[in-house]
């Protein structure tokens, strides 16, 4: 009795080692050529819309932007309409504060461009901490 199976010459044999080698080389090539870009951004502390509000600190600088895009720093309306004027006003407001926090109150119809300009001015003024105010009552009705 012969229990061996005979191999026919037309049996196909697939060797996976070269395929694995090619896949590893492709994976390494993709890892090396992929560029990971990191954009410089302000550290934004997004507020939670909670029922309880936190009291403002002595360290905060209030920046309000109305629907027309006018700025007010600590309740003083700024006549300047550009980023440089806002930067100067924020630097002046930050004098005497130790690690100030910029609290932005922005109208919902304010153009997005004005908010970005305010954030740019805050970065140029050296304000690293930024937060936004929210109206919890308005959020419940929508």
Backbone as JSON, one array per atom type, in Angstrom:
{
  "sequence": "XXXXXXXXXXXXXXXXXXXXXXXXXXXXXXXXXXXXXXXXXXXXXXXXXXXXXXXXXXXXXXXXXXXXXXXXXXXXXXXXXXXXXXXXXXXXXXXXXXXXXXXXXXXXXXXXXXXXXXXXXXXXXXXXXXXXXXXXXXXXXX",
  "N": [[0.81, -1.17, 0.0], [0.54, 2.06, -0.89], [0.62, 5.06, 0.57], [1.24, 7.61, -0.07], [0.56, 10.6, -1.72], [0.64, 11.3, -5.06], [2.34, 13.83, -6.71], [1.14, 15.86, -9.12], [2.4, 17.18, -12.15], [1.15, 19.5, -13.0], [0.16, 20.84, -10.78], [-0.42, 23.81, -9.04], [1.58, 26.01, -7.27], [1.64, 28.45, -4.85], [3.68, 30.98, -3.77], [3.96, 32.96, -1.01], [5.85, 34.59, 0.17], [7.44, 36.45, -1.47], [5.34, 38.21, -2.12], [4.61, 39.28, 0.37], [6.99, 40.58, 0.98], [7.01, 42.6, -0.98], [4.73, 44.05, -0.22], [5.53, 44.99, 2.3], [7.65, 46.68, 1.57], [6.21, 48.58, 0.08], [4.58, 49.63, 2.11], [6.51, 50.78, 3.82], [7.53, 52.7, 2.05], [5.24, 54.36, 1.72], [4.95, 55.28, 4.34], [7.28, 56.77, 4.68], [7.11, 58.75, 2.7], [4.81, 60.16, 3.3], [3.65, 63.24, 4.42], [3.4, 64.84, 7.45], [1.75, 67.47, 8.49], [1.61, 70.09, 10.78], [-0.39, 72.57, 11.9], [0.09, 75.81, 13.2], [-1.71, 76.82, 15.95], [-3.99, 78.67, 18.01], [-4.44, 77.96, 21.43], [-7.46, 76.89, 22.17], [-9.97, 76.94, 24.43], [-12.76, 75.33, 24.47], [-15.97, 76.23, 25.5], [-18.27, 74.66, 27.79], [-21.7, 74.26, 27.59], [-23.29, 74.66, 30.24], [-25.56, 74.46, 33.05], [-24.81, 75.89, 35.3], [-23.01, 78.86, 35.75], [-19.68, 80.12, 35.55], [-17.9, 82.32, 37.65], [-16.45, 85.4, 36.57], [-12.92, 85.89, 36.48], [-10.3, 87.84, 38.06], [-8.33, 87.9, 36.32], [-9.19, 88.02, 33.75], [-9.78, 89.25, 30.42], [-12.16, 90.96, 28.73], [-13.58, 90.6, 25.57], [-15.71, 91.82, 23.24], [-17.68, 91.23, 20.37], [-19.81, 92.59, 18.09], [-22.72, 92.11, 15.93], [-22.2, 93.64, 13.71], [-19.5, 93.59, 13.55], [-17.93, 95.17, 15.17], [-15.5, 95.91, 17.67], [-15.04, 95.6, 21.22], [-13.11, 96.14, 24.0], [-12.93, 95.19, 27.25], [-15.36, 96.62, 27.77], [-14.88, 99.0, 26.45], [-15.29, 100.61, 23.48], [-13.58, 99.99, 20.48], [-12.11, 102.05, 18.17], [-10.55, 101.35, 16.06], [-10.46, 99.38, 13.13], [-8.95, 97.34, 12.25], [-6.63, 94.56, 12.49], [-4.23, 95.27, 13.7], [-4.84, 97.5, 15.31], [-6.61, 96.3, 17.14], [-4.88, 94.47, 18.29], [-3.1, 96.19, 19.61], [-4.87, 97.33, 21.49], [-5.55, 95.06, 22.98], [-3.04, 94.37, 24.05], [-2.63, 96.6, 25.67], [-4.74, 96.27, 27.48], [-3.89, 93.98, 28.73], [-1.84, 94.68, 30.37], [-0.58, 94.55, 33.61], [-1.96, 92.28, 34.28], [-1.54, 88.94, 35.3], [-0.76, 86.3, 33.41], [-3.15, 86.47, 31.57], [-6.6, 85.7, 30.67], [-8.4, 85.61, 27.74], [-11.68, 86.43, 27.22], [-14.1, 85.84, 25.01], [-16.99, 87.31, 23.74], [-19.25, 86.75, 21.4], [-21.48, 87.78, 18.92], [-24.04, 85.85, 17.37], [-24.44, 86.39, 14.69], [-22.17, 87.53, 13.78], [-19.63, 88.12, 11.38], [-17.53, 85.46, 10.33], [-14.95, 86.07, 9.67], [-14.27, 88.24, 11.3], [-14.07, 87.08, 13.84], [-11.9, 85.36, 13.48], [-9.95, 87.29, 12.94], [-9.87, 88.54, 15.44], [-8.9, 86.44, 17.0], [-6.39, 86.15, 15.86], [-5.28, 88.63, 16.51], [-5.21, 88.34, 19.27], [-3.32, 86.31, 19.55], [-1.07, 87.65, 18.53], [-0.85, 89.62, 20.45], [0.08, 88.22, 22.55], [-1.55, 86.69, 24.15], [-2.29, 83.7, 25.44], [-4.31, 82.09, 26.46], [-7.68, 81.47, 25.8], [-11.16, 81.84, 25.71], [-14.68, 81.25, 25.11], [-17.84, 82.84, 25.6], [-21.09, 81.57, 26.36], [-24.61, 81.43, 25.79], [-26.74, 79.91, 27.75], [-29.51, 79.75, 28.0], [-30.51, 80.44, 25.46], [-29.62, 78.3, 23.98], [-31.16, 76.19, 24.87], [-33.64, 76.63, 23.77], [-33.39, 76.22, 21.07]],
  "CA": [[0.0, 0.0, 0.0], [1.27, 3.31, -1.02], [-0.23, 6.14, 1.08], [1.7, 8.89, -0.58], [-0.14, 11.12, -2.89], [1.58, 11.72, -6.08], [2.22, 15.19, -7.17], [1.04, 15.99, -10.57], [3.23, 18.29, -12.6], [0.37, 20.7, -13.26], [-0.27, 21.46, -9.53], [0.07, 25.18, -8.91], [2.07, 26.32, -5.93], [1.75, 29.9, -4.68], [4.65, 31.36, -2.75], [3.53, 34.25, -0.48], [6.98, 35.36, 0.72], [7.71, 37.66, -2.27], [4.21, 39.13, -2.01], [4.74, 39.95, 1.67], [8.13, 41.49, 0.86], [6.58, 43.76, -1.77], [3.81, 44.84, 0.61], [6.3, 45.68, 3.34], [8.37, 47.77, 0.91], [5.21, 49.61, -0.22], [4.19, 50.24, 3.38], [7.62, 51.64, 4.25], [7.55, 53.82, 1.12], [4.14, 55.26, 2.05], [5.22, 55.92, 5.64], [8.36, 57.74, 4.54], [6.73, 59.86, 1.83], [3.68, 60.91, 3.84], [4.06, 64.4, 5.22], [2.49, 65.17, 8.54], [1.89, 68.9, 8.75], [0.92, 70.56, 11.97], [-0.59, 73.99, 11.78], [0.16, 76.54, 14.46], [-3.03, 77.29, 16.32], [-4.18, 79.12, 19.38], [-5.06, 76.99, 22.32], [-8.82, 77.34, 22.39], [-10.68, 76.16, 25.43], [-14.16, 75.44, 24.1], [-16.81, 76.22, 26.71], [-19.38, 73.74, 27.92], [-22.95, 74.96, 27.86], [-23.83, 74.03, 31.45], [-26.55, 75.29, 33.74], [-24.11, 76.78, 36.22], [-22.01, 79.73, 35.12], [-18.53, 80.39, 36.39], [-17.68, 83.75, 37.88], [-15.25, 85.89, 35.9], [-11.77, 86.07, 37.35], [-9.62, 89.13, 37.93], [-7.34, 87.68, 35.28], [-9.81, 87.95, 32.43], [-9.96, 90.42, 29.57], [-13.38, 90.73, 27.97], [-13.62, 91.09, 24.2], [-17.04, 91.63, 22.67], [-17.79, 91.52, 18.95], [-21.24, 92.6, 17.77], [-23.08, 91.57, 14.62], [-21.59, 94.49, 12.68], [-18.06, 93.35, 13.55], [-17.22, 96.16, 15.98], [-14.83, 95.33, 18.82], [-15.01, 96.32, 22.49], [-12.23, 95.47, 24.96], [-13.31, 95.59, 28.61], [-16.47, 97.56, 27.64], [-14.47, 100.21, 25.73], [-15.39, 100.37, 22.04], [-12.34, 100.29, 19.79], [-12.36, 102.71, 16.89], [-9.77, 100.7, 15.0], [-11.18, 98.31, 12.45], [-7.98, 96.39, 11.73], [-6.03, 93.65, 13.46], [-3.16, 95.97, 14.44], [-5.47, 98.3, 16.36], [-7.12, 95.39, 18.16], [-3.7, 93.93, 18.99], [-2.62, 97.23, 20.53], [-5.84, 97.44, 22.58], [-5.42, 93.87, 23.83], [-1.78, 94.5, 24.81], [-2.85, 97.62, 26.71], [-5.62, 95.69, 28.5], [-3.18, 92.89, 29.41], [-0.85, 95.23, 31.31], [-0.97, 94.38, 35.0], [-2.56, 90.96, 34.47], [-0.59, 87.83, 35.29], [-1.29, 85.22, 32.57], [-4.57, 86.8, 31.37], [-7.46, 84.85, 29.87], [-9.28, 86.4, 26.89], [-13.04, 85.9, 27.19], [-14.75, 86.42, 23.82], [-18.45, 87.26, 23.61], [-19.45, 87.0, 19.98], [-22.85, 87.68, 18.44], [-24.15, 84.72, 16.45], [-24.45, 86.87, 13.3], [-20.88, 88.14, 13.48], [-18.91, 87.43, 10.31], [-16.47, 84.56, 10.78], [-13.69, 86.78, 9.44], [-13.99, 89.1, 12.47], [-13.65, 86.21, 14.94], [-10.54, 84.93, 13.16], [-9.09, 88.46, 13.13], [-9.72, 88.73, 16.89], [-8.02, 85.39, 17.5], [-5.05, 86.5, 15.38], [-4.82, 89.75, 17.33], [-4.91, 87.81, 20.61], [-2.04, 85.61, 19.45], [-0.02, 88.66, 18.37], [-0.74, 90.35, 21.71], [0.69, 87.34, 23.54], [-2.56, 86.05, 25.0], [-2.31, 82.27, 25.1], [-5.54, 81.45, 26.92], [-8.83, 82.09, 25.17], [-12.4, 81.1, 25.9], [-15.86, 81.9, 24.58], [-19.02, 82.8, 26.46], [-22.27, 80.99, 25.72], [-25.9, 81.73, 26.41], [-27.36, 78.6, 27.95], [-30.97, 79.85, 27.79], [-30.76, 80.43, 24.02], [-29.35, 76.97, 23.45], [-32.23, 75.28, 25.25], [-34.82, 76.89, 22.95], [-33.15, 75.87, 19.66]],
  "C": [[0.87, 1.25, 0.0], [0.33, 4.46, -0.62], [0.2, 7.51, 0.6], [0.84, 9.33, -1.75], [0.89, 11.61, -3.89], [1.3, 13.17, -6.47], [2.13, 15.21, -8.68], [1.86, 17.19, -11.01], [2.43, 19.57, -12.85], [-0.21, 21.32, -11.98], [0.38, 22.84, -9.41], [0.44, 25.43, -7.46], [2.27, 27.83, -5.84], [2.69, 30.18, -3.51], [4.32, 32.78, -2.29], [4.68, 35.12, 0.02], [7.31, 36.57, -0.15], [6.58, 38.68, -2.21], [4.27, 39.93, -0.71], [5.89, 40.95, 1.62], [7.74, 42.76, 0.1], [5.64, 44.64, -0.96], [4.53, 45.59, 1.71], [7.05, 46.86, 2.74], [7.41, 48.91, 0.56], [4.77, 50.35, 1.04], [5.27, 51.19, 3.88], [7.7, 52.88, 3.35], [6.46, 54.83, 1.45], [4.37, 55.98, 3.38], [6.27, 57.0, 5.51], [7.9, 58.95, 3.73], [5.54, 60.66, 2.34], [4.19, 62.06, 4.68], [2.98, 64.69, 6.25], [2.7, 66.64, 8.86], [1.05, 69.27, 9.97], [0.82, 72.06, 11.89], [-0.5, 74.64, 13.16], [-1.2, 77.12, 14.78], [-3.01, 77.84, 17.73], [-4.76, 77.98, 20.2], [-6.45, 77.53, 22.68], [-9.49, 76.39, 23.36], [-12.17, 76.31, 25.15], [-15.04, 75.31, 25.34], [-17.89, 75.16, 26.64], [-20.62, 74.56, 28.23], [-23.63, 74.26, 29.03], [-24.8, 74.99, 32.12], [-25.88, 76.29, 34.66], [-23.05, 77.59, 35.49], [-20.86, 79.95, 36.08], [-18.35, 81.9, 36.51], [-16.42, 84.2, 37.16], [-14.13, 86.13, 36.92], [-11.18, 87.45, 37.15], [-8.61, 89.09, 36.79], [-7.91, 87.77, 33.87], [-9.87, 89.31, 31.75], [-11.16, 90.11, 28.69], [-13.27, 91.38, 26.6], [-14.99, 90.77, 23.64], [-17.0, 92.02, 21.19], [-19.27, 91.47, 18.61], [-21.47, 92.11, 16.35], [-22.49, 92.38, 13.47], [-20.09, 94.32, 12.61], [-17.27, 94.39, 14.31], [-16.69, 95.49, 17.24], [-14.97, 96.23, 20.04], [-14.17, 95.5, 23.47], [-12.53, 96.05, 26.33], [-14.31, 96.75, 28.59], [-16.07, 98.88, 27.0], [-14.45, 99.89, 24.23], [-14.1, 100.84, 21.37], [-12.69, 100.9, 18.44], [-11.63, 102.05, 15.75], [-10.54, 99.51, 14.44], [-10.24, 97.22, 11.94], [-7.39, 95.56, 12.87], [-4.97, 94.35, 14.3], [-3.74, 96.81, 15.57], [-6.02, 97.45, 17.49], [-5.98, 94.78, 18.96], [-3.18, 94.93, 20.01], [-3.56, 97.38, 21.73], [-5.76, 96.24, 23.53], [-4.13, 93.9, 24.64], [-1.94, 95.5, 25.95], [-3.71, 97.06, 27.84], [-4.91, 94.61, 29.31], [-2.14, 93.39, 30.41], [-1.39, 95.1, 32.74], [-1.65, 93.04, 35.3], [-1.46, 89.91, 34.4], [-1.25, 86.65, 34.59], [-2.79, 85.42, 32.33], [-5.28, 85.8, 30.47], [-8.38, 85.78, 29.07], [-10.63, 85.72, 26.8], [-13.77, 86.6, 26.05], [-16.25, 86.21, 23.88], [-18.77, 87.7, 22.19], [-20.91, 86.81, 19.63], [-22.93, 86.57, 17.4], [-24.15, 85.14, 14.99], [-23.17, 87.59, 12.92], [-20.2, 87.38, 12.34], [-17.73, 86.63, 10.87], [-15.1, 85.23, 10.66], [-13.3, 87.63, 10.65], [-13.51, 88.26, 13.67], [-12.21, 85.74, 14.72], [-9.56, 86.08, 13.34], [-8.85, 88.72, 14.61], [-8.79, 87.67, 17.47], [-6.58, 85.64, 17.07], [-4.47, 87.64, 16.21], [-4.45, 89.28, 18.73], [-3.57, 87.08, 20.6], [-0.89, 86.6, 19.34], [0.19, 89.47, 19.64], [-0.13, 89.5, 22.81], [-0.28, 86.69, 24.5], [-2.7, 84.6, 24.57], [-3.61, 81.59, 25.47], [-6.74, 82.22, 26.38], [-10.05, 81.21, 25.44], [-13.56, 81.91, 25.34], [-16.98, 81.82, 25.6], [-20.17, 82.21, 25.66], [-23.5, 81.42, 26.48], [-26.66, 80.43, 26.55], [-28.86, 78.64, 27.72], [-31.31, 79.8, 26.31], [-30.56, 79.06, 23.43], [-30.48, 75.99, 23.77], [-33.45, 75.43, 24.31], [-34.62, 76.48, 21.5], [-32.99, 74.41, 19.46]]
}
